[in-house]
Amino acid sequence: MANYTRLPVSFRHGKGCWLWDDAGEKYLDALSGIAVCGLGHAHPAVSHAIKEQADLLLHTSNVYNIELQEQLARRLNALCATESVFFCNSGAEANEAAIKIARRYGHSRDISHAKIIVMDGAFHGRTLATLSATGNSKAKEGFAPLVEGFAQVPYNDIDAVATYSDDPNVVAVMVEPIQGEGGICIPDENYLPELRKLCSDNKWLLITDEIQSGIGRSGRWLGAQHSGVKADVITLAKGLANGVPIGACLAHGVAAKMLGPGSHGSTFGGNPLACRAALAVINTIEQDDLMRNAAVMGEYLKKGFETRLAGLVIVKEIRGQGLLIGIELNTPCAELAKKALDKHMLINVTAERVIRLLPPLILQQSEADLIIETVSDLITDFAGQNT
Ligand SMILES: Cc1ncc(COP(=O)(O)O)c(C=O)c1O
């Protein structure tokens, strides 16, 4: 179907931060399949885990115990300070589970028309419920009637959320600790802690969508860990298994008890192959200190861009945390993704005017230098054409 606008290239193989197309041309991947391949391409630990598991067992069913799923759940619970995990195959499904948990939580409190507070500019997925929770009107176009039960407020505006304190139907707040699709938006330092307090005071669940910001990308396992905030429900996907489809909805406290037998499920969710790959990813991030690398390389990239782009009026802001980096221009710049491709560099433009960089967590300084040089040159040329 014609639902994707594709760039004219097709990749055949990859190694580390690099990809090769079908004509043998080499490209630097500064996007990681949109925050998926944190360990880069063809990482030996992941390849080995997948190959070995393929020879053992791919799939049984969630009607049986799955030891690797339990191992992965224990690892995730330890890293995220949660108690239980539901596994699925994508980010949208992880968020669907979170929304269903919030609805059940509402019913447990005799709230039959549960409302979840969501944010302008948010992106939570493309299924009907997650689309309804998404704060991007273009993504919703033509899909009405949407799922009811979401109230949208401006991001990074605690007062806007607080106005719902008197609304008896609110059961949860759903938020990205760093908005990805919305343009790499990082809230004020006190926003998430205040949101946590507001949720606790009002008996609302705090749901953090860490699908783009999680698994080391921001320099910590979770984006919310930078502000010491612990959510009731956390969703993960993208970087969790480096390209093998997986999603996870983690919960603790009352939220961890909402889905009983038969209340939710997934045929493929948490199968041995995906869990084995995810365990290899987590082990490698830990063993190779990749979160520290993400933090160091992220700062290096930001400083490099600040130096190279200083004084350029077209550049509104350079921002980021770890290897989630956005360069906001003061004009739409979607064409820059193709222009970068022509220079053998993969980048992306989101929210119309934000150049988004999500390189692998294994990025080396020489590769960061190439990203700074190539992207800065592109922006400088673009600025010349737009004056
Ligand atoms: C923050 C966030 N949530 C949810 C999703 C949806 O994930 P998926 O495409 O795996 O369904 C995305 C995808 O971009 C995302 O960035």
The ligand as a MOL file (V3000), in Angstrom:
LIG
                    3D

  0  0  0     0  0            999 V3000
M  V30 BEGIN CTAB
M  V30 COUNTS 16 16 0 0 0
M  V30 BEGIN ATOM
M  V30 1 C 7.1810 7.5740 21.5300 0
M  V30 2 C 6.6130 6.5420 20.5990 0
M  V30 3 N 5.5700 5.8040 20.9990 0
M  V30 4 C 5.0340 4.8610 20.2080 0
M  V30 5 C 5.5140 4.6350 18.9370 0
M  V30 6 C 4.8820 3.5790 18.0730 0
M  V30 7 O 5.7430 2.4910 17.9610 0
M  V30 8 P 5.5170 1.3940 16.8010 0
M  V30 9 O 5.7690 2.0770 15.5070 0
M  V30 10 O 6.5170 0.3260 17.1280 0
M  V30 11 O 4.1250 0.9200 16.9390 0
M  V30 12 C 6.6000 5.3950 18.4760 0
M  V30 13 C 7.1040 5.2230 17.1040 0
M  V30 14 O 7.7040 6.0780 16.5300 0
M  V30 15 C 7.1600 6.3760 19.3310 0
M  V30 16 O 8.1900 7.1250 18.9330 0
M  V30 END ATOM
M  V30 BEGIN BOND
M  V30 1 1 1 2
M  V30 2 1 2 3
M  V30 3 2 2 15
M  V30 4 2 3 4
M  V30 5 1 4 5
M  V30 6 1 5 6
M  V30 7 2 5 12
M  V30 8 1 6 7
M  V30 9 1 7 8
M  V30 10 2 8 9
M  V30 11 1 8 10
M  V30 12 1 8 11
M  V30 13 1 12 13
M  V30 14 1 12 15
M  V30 15 2 13 14
M  V30 16 1 15 16
M  V30 END BOND
M  V30 END CTAB
M  END
